[in-house]
Amino acid sequence: MTSEKPMFERVALVGIGLIGSSLAHAVRRGNLAGEIVISTRSAETLARAEELGLGDRYAADATEAVKDADLVILSVPVGACGAVAKQIGPHLRDGAILTDAGSTKGSVMRDMAPHVPPHVHFVPGHPIAGTEQSGPDAGFASLFEGRWAILTPPPGTDPAAVEKLSRFWKACGSKVETMDADHHDRVLAIVSHLPHIIAYNIVGTADDLESVSKSEVIKYSASGFRDFTRLAASDPTMWRDVCLANREAILEMLGRFTEDLAALQKAIRWSDGDALFDLFTHTRSVRRSIIEAGQEIDAPDFGRHTEIGGDDN
Ligand code: NAP
């Protein structure tokens, strides 16, 4: 999707891991920026981004990267968003749109908002797209295709800025939805954060077993375990930050999950086959609805690398 005049004059990508590098590819492919400027915390990652040719310009200092950018996107762990906003805030251009890709939104709004000058449009965002890979080599242009991007503009945000950022995500291939940050965090707690926590837990439990050897766990993993290991291979820094940043909603969902698990345990103990059958029949229909909605993760039209599989965070 190319157009004569790019949507933005200069896009600054602060953080160039999986999400930042995928954005770089998508921006380039769609001709969405006159110039892509990249900044990241470490010299090594910046050098790698340059080797990969992800941007037009590279800045070790984020304040330098955001200068004169009309779109600034933070793709750093959510626990780092506040510190980065504090650093770049005074250097943001008049009328710039400042957004992020963080997987939690309440904490990002709380941490970033105090550092956003009044002349900047702050529109937090979250692409519901990802893989368990990290770093600048992991990105690809089609990551966002057919996936949702959620925007959580604080009350009073200029609608024109929200509209322009929506157009940007659509040009990257996403579908866009707007909601408030608290609601986002509750929804994501159940559809993303809890599944990852359960995966980390089950893989840890299997690894600690004494009666079943590690080699047996690996050998027979295709019977179900393997699917959890993909989620449990996700980036530890990112997921530590998500758990800390969305603590309340995650604890609420974990509470409900634990109650339901206890009921399931009881059904198994009492050999209540009807209860088990009813639950498994009901959950099967949820899977069917996901496929019907085109959100089934392995579908090739999501542009996933088939050997990687999908992971939407
Ligand atoms: P990633 O591949 O691990 O890349 C992280 C980037 O942030 C790197 O450029 C890294 O810099 C930088 N960074 C790490 N710690 C930092 C700190 N303390 N201060 C400043 N910069 C720091 O991560 P990602 O998967 O792209 O995730 C980026 C954001 O997108 C996160 O907020 C995550 O919640 C969100 N997200 C992720 C996914 C997913 O599936 N991975 C999906 C949707 C949203 P150096 O390498 O230079 O140290």
Residues whose N, C-alpha, C, O or C-beta is under 5 A from the ligand:
A	BS01	NAP	G15 I16 G17 L18 I19 G20 T40 R41 S42 T45 S75 V76 P77 V78 A80 A101 G102 S103 P127 A129 G130 T131 Q133 S134 G135 D235 M238 D311 N313
